[in-house]
């Protein structure tokens, strides 16, 4: 502990001690009241109701499960609700029985003789409601945290201990940048920010779904709009949540600046990828669905994230390429301006074959292959006279590069082979002639001394 924090801690100690003594006296008073006959009877009645609820659960549980198993064709959400209800049967029976008992005792006897039972009933009902409400949270960790936090809060509220608990939490704290931070302020900030972030997440998902369905907006602008919406809503949720919790953000300006400077040096690559992602979305150079080549990676853009782009290849691999690499390196976008892609195939024929006939056969073979576009007519040209063959280039167009490039080239080569075999066109290969010299030839060279 720093020297300047010692006087503050000394001032907090009497407050905590005074609050603890008050809670101890209330506990002693409550314990003494439990010794009274009617209070003991109420505790016994509560235990009896709990036993009855457990027995009812043992009786109805298997029958309800068998009835659920026979419900074929029911929607999934309805079956999930029944499963959750079946898991909470003991608490449900307890709440029904204890509230029935409380209502009956209020009619036949004095209210004081059902005071403890009323507290038990209110606690049970609140806990049951929290159980069902937190089932809407998908994350197991968040669900457990919210559930136990809500149980503690409703328990303190029903027992009228909220003020004492708030005083204890507020008495434990420290000064940071001219701002006093106590456990109460931190807890309030966490709860308020978490609630607002959850609300922002719901709004973001709903709005993002509508943006994705809007065909009038380009894919890149959809991604940019969704990212901007997420940053704006989450940032506003955190800022407003801290302000509502009573945190003075102006006092943390210097500390925030120092932390931001440190993060800036440590997260240069992250910031670079974020900025590169925004640039990519703004200039529309790459968008989801485009087919790109980057180095040895060939595939189509699956998603554009804030930090990286997901590229799926033909073999099912998914590469996460940083956005900075898409800006600084040379990227081949096969579908940038349109979806048409031209491919080239090289081959050669013998000098004895008519080149006019070869060109005609090659074009017909390319047209016979699926995925080759007919309205963009394939062309075939002579590109040179080689040592063993006349060299040609066959060019054709496709419109679905996501279907693969190697396979379509292979199909065209196979069609050329079949067409040339039927037409008697030969595909030459390099040949070498070796001559064996006889006895009349020159003898071996003389050896050198």
Secondary structure, 3 states (H helix, E strand, C coil): CCHHHHHHHHHHHHHHHHHHHHHHHHHHHHHHHHCCHHHHHHHHHHHHHHHHHHHHHHHHHHHHHHHHHCCCCCCHHHHHHHHHHHHCHHHHHHHHHHHHHHHHHHHHCCHHHHHHHHHHHHHHHHHHHHHHHHCCCCCHHHHHHHHHHHHHHHHHHHCCCHHHHHHHHHHCEEEECCEEEEHHHHHHHHHHHHHHHHHHHHHHHHHHHHHHHCCCCCHHHHHHHHHHHHHHHHHHHHHHHHHHCCCCHHHHHHHHHHHHHHHHHHCHHHHHHHHHHHHHHHHCCCCCCCEEEECCEEEEEEEECCCEEEEEECCCCEEEEEHHHHHHCCCEECCCCCCCEEEEEEEEECCCCCHHHHHHHHHHHHHCCCCCCCCCCCEEEEEEECCCCEEEEEEEEECCHHHCCHHHHHHHHHHHHHHHHHHCCCCCCCCCCCCCCCCCCCCCCCCCC
